[in-house]
Amino acid sequence: MSLSNESVLDALRRVQDPELHKDLVTLNMIKRVDVTGDRVSLNVELTTPACPMKDQISKDITRELKAIGAAAVDIEWSAQVRATPKLAAQLPGVKNTIAVGAGKGGVGKSTISVLAALGLHRDGAKVGLLDADVYGPSIPKMLGIENEKPKVRDDKILPIVAHGIRVMSMGFMVEPERAVIWRGPMIHGVIKQFLDQVDWGELDYLIIDLPPGTGDVPLTLSQSLPMTGAVVVCTPQDVALLDAVKALRMYQQLNVPILGIVENMSYFIAPDTGKEYDLFGRGGAKRAAQRLDVPFLGEIPININIRVSGDAGTPVTNFEGADATSREPITNFVRALAGRISVQSMMQPAPLELKIT
């Protein structure tokens, strides 16, 4: 069979994005097609550099093109994170805002925020991290920048850059052991300042670490800007799930889409024996996600390195040098999150930019 540009495009219309459930041509993900004899090369623009389905898309493209006579298929990958509609009016340059919340404290919400931000950055995205936990800001400590102070330029606060991530936190503004004793209006004011007066620059994702519970901060955020969605963090035991469901219901009442639930401290693998223990039970978050009809983003195990890196401000060690039993669950969670963000923000495809030669 003689290959042509048209036959290649027809074949690619049979390849669907596994998460968006539309074909690659309709989604404007095919940016270039070159046909030389029986050899086809093309550029595929993913909706996130952390695409969890890249390997599957590659296999599906190769299968369909070989079915019409291609002897060789060369795929060049690029990525363009799509923006949440209307967000640019409030935060110019920021494409997506992701709230990370929990119904109660102590479930590892800030840890998950750091891992999500760093994982997305390591996959090639531009990422910011806003520590909106005004009463208990822990992000500076976890990133090793607790002694940094932001600078001001042209009446804008400049975020601190750590591990390639732009960071802003109340922890930069107060002494480490000083208690923040504020009522709601003051909390509202500082969150608005972090959104309006910080020069975030160009970001694919702004991760927002919220205080636990269902108080002023999530309400201020939902009223201040369009949110791409929220991630709810919980641990497996039933008492933690009760509070997690309340947090999830709060976001739904505030019309914030639920990106998913992640189960932290899901299990423990003994480093000396490799035996797995379910210290707090296991699977409760997944069952809750199924019952509530929201995505489940994965299980993060109890791991000594996660604790050590949080205390030492070296989160990169969870990705570099960590054993697969701890690294892979984190990577899988980050990519599942990236996929859900793409689904949420890709409802309006970008203009067609197809070049055929």
N, C-alpha and C positions, 0 to 999 in steps of 0.2 A: 504494500500500500504506500502510495506517495504521500509524504507529509506536507502539510501546508499550515500557514498561520491559522486559518479558519478551523482546520481539523484539530489542531492543538487546543485552541480555545474551546471548541466543542467538548473535547475530552476533559478539560479542566473544569467545565461546568458540572461534571459528574463527581468532582471532588469537593466534599463539604468540610468546613471547619467543624471539628467534632463538638465544640462547645456552642458555637453560634448557630449551627444547624442551617447554614446557607452555603451555597457554593462559593468558591474562591473568586470567580469572575464577578458575580453579583456583589460580593463584599469589597470589590476593588483591591484585592490583595495581590493580583498579578500586575506587576509594574513593567515588565519587559519580557518579550518572547523573541528568541532568535532560532530560526530553523535553517540548518545547513546539512543538506542531504538527509541522512537518517539520524542526525544528532540534534537534540533540542536543548537549548539553555534558556533559563528563565530566572527572573527575580521575583521572589515571593516576599511581600511585606507583611510581617506578622503584626498583630495588634498589641503585642508586648514583647520586649526582649526576653522576658521570663516565661515564654509560652510553654505550657506543660504538654502540649500536643504536637510539638514540632516534628518529632520522629514519626508519629502517625501520619501527619500531613505529607511528609516526605515519601513514606511508603505508598500512600494512596496516589500521589502524583506519578510516581515511577510506574506503578501498576497500570494506570490508565493510559499513560503515554506509550508504554511498551505494547499495550494492547492494540494500538493503532499503527505500530510499526517503528517506533523509535528504538534504535539500537543502543543509544546512550542518552542519559538525562543528567544534565548539570543544573543544580539548583543553587542560586545565590540568595542568601537570606538577608533581609533588613527588617527593621521594626519601626513602627510609628505608633506611639501610644495615643489613642483617641481621647479627646477631652470630654468631661461631663458637661452637657449643655448648660449654658447660663453661668457657669462657674467663673469664666473669664471676667465678667463684669465686677465680681467681688474680689477675686484674686488673680490679677493679670499675670499670665505666664504659668500658672499652676493648672495642670490638666485634671487631676483627680484628688479628692480629699477622702481619706479613709479613717474613720473613728475606730479606735480599739478600746473596748469597754468591758466591764465585768460587773456582776451584781454585788460582789463582795470583794474585800481586799485579800491579799495573800495568795491569789491564784496564779500569779506570774504575768499579769497584764503588761507591765512595763518590759519584762523580758521578751514577751511575744512581740511587742512594738519594735524593740531593738532588732530582734532577729528578722522581722519582716522588712524593716527599712534597709538593713545591711544586705539581706539576701537579694532584694530587688536591685539595689545598687550594684552588687557583684555580677548580676546578670546583664548589666549595661544600662539601667535606667537612672535618671536624675531624680534624686530622692531628698525630701526634707522630713524632719522629725520634730514635731511640736509637742513638748511636754506640757500638757494642759492640766496635769495633776498638781494644782496650785498648792494644796495642803501638804503633799508628800512628794516633791519632785525628786525622782531617783535617776532620771536619764543621764544627767551630767556624770554622776558617779559610775554608771554602767558603761559609759563611753570614755572614761578617763579624762574628763575635761571639767571636773568640778571646781577648779581654780581659775577658769577662764572668765573673762568679762567681755561682753559684746561691745563693739564700737558703733558709733553713729556717723552716718555720711548722708548729707543732703536731707536731714530730718528723718532719715530712715535708720532703724536698728539693723545691723548686719549680723546674720546668724553666725554662730561658731561652726566651723567645718571640722568634722571628726570622722575619720575613716571614709572620707568621700561624701559624707552626709551633712546637709545643712541643718543645724540644731538650734532651737530656741527653748528656753526653760525658765520658769520662775526661780529655779535653783541658781541661776546666774545673778539674780537680783538681791538675794538675801544671804545672810551667813548660814553655813551648813546646819547649825543646831538651833537656829531661830525658828520659833513657831509662827506660822502665818495665821492670824486670828482675824478673819474677815467675814463680813456678812455678804449676802448675795449680790448687792449692787457693785461692791468692789471687785468681786470675782468676775462679774459681767464686764466691768471696765478693763481689767487686765487681759481677758480673753480677746476682747475687741481690739486692744492694742497689739496683741500678738498677731492678729489677722491683718489689721489695717496699716500698722506702722513698721512692720518687719519687711525688709527687702528680700523676699524669698527667691527672686530671680525666676529662671525657667526650670520648672519641675514637672516630671511625669507623675509623681506621686508625693503627696504630703500626708504622712502618717501622723495621726493625732492620738497621743496617749492620754486617755481621760482618767479622772479620779473614779474610784469604785462607786457603785450605787447609781441612783436615779435623780441626781440633784441639779444644781444650777448650770454646770458647765455644759452637759449635753444639750440642755434646753437653749442656752445661749448660742451654741454652735449651729443647731438646727434652724434657729431664727436668723442667723447672721449670713449664712451662705448655703448654696446647694451642696449637699453631701453626696458623694458617689455611693457611699454605703458604710455599714458598720460591721465590725468583727466582734463577736462576743467570746470572751475567754472564760473557761471554767475548768474545774477539776472533776474527777469521775464521781465523787460521792454524792449521794442524793441531796444532802443539805446544801451543797454548793450549787447543784443544778437548779434548786428552787429559786435561788437568787439570780442565777444566770437567765432563767426564763423571764423573770421580772424585768431585767435589763433589756432583753430582746423585745418584750412587749412595749417597753418605753419607746424604743427606736421606731417600732411600727406605729405607735400613736403619734410620733413626731414626723411621720412620713419619710423616715430615713430607710432606704433599702437595706435588707440584711444580706451581707456578702457571705456570711456563714458563721459556724461555731467551730472553735478549735479546742480540743481537750489537752490541757497542759498537765504535766506530772502524771501521765497516763499509766506508765508502768516503769519498772526499774530492772535493768539487766546488771547482775552482779559482775564486776570486772574480773574477778578471779575465777569464777566458774562458768560465766555465760548464762546462768540460769535466770529466767525471767520471773519477776514478782509483780503482782498487781496490789500495791500497797494500799491504794485508796479505792479498790474496785477498778473496773475498766469498762469502757464502752457506753457509759451513761450519756455522754455528750452526743455520741452518734445516734443513740436511740431517741434522744430528745430532738435532735435535728430531723430525724425521720418523722417523728410524731408532729412536729411543728411545720413540716414541709419547708425547711430551709436547708441550704447546702451544709455539708460537713467538710471541714477543711483539713482534718487530719489529727493525728495524735503525736504529741511531743513527750518523749520519755523524761523521767527524772535522770539527770546526768550530772556527774560531779563537775565536768568541765563547764557546763552552763553556769553553775553556781560560782566557780572560781573565776571565770571570765567576767561575770557581772561584778564581782568584788574588785577585780583588778583593772577593770576598764579595757578589756581586751576581747571584745566579742568576735573578732575575726577568727579566733582560734576554734570557734564552732564550725567554721567552714574550711579552714586550712589545718591539716594535720589531725583533725578529729577522726575517730574511727567511724566506719560506715554506719554502725548501729545508732549513732547519735547524729551524724551529718545528714544522712538520707531522709529521716523524718522531717528535719527542719527544711531541707531543700524542697521536699514534696509539698510541705505546707505553703512555702513561699510561692511556689509555682501554681498551686491550686488557687491561692489568693489572687495572683496575677490574672489567672484565667477568669475568675468570677468578676474581677474589676472590668476586664474586657467585655464580658457579656453585658454588664450593667451600662457601660459607657459607649458601646458600639451600636446602639439602637439606630443611630443616624450615621450611615456610612459617609466617609470622606468623598470629595469629588473624584471622578474618574481621572486617572493619570496613566493610562495604558499606552505604552510605546511598543509598536510592533515593527520589526525590521526584517 
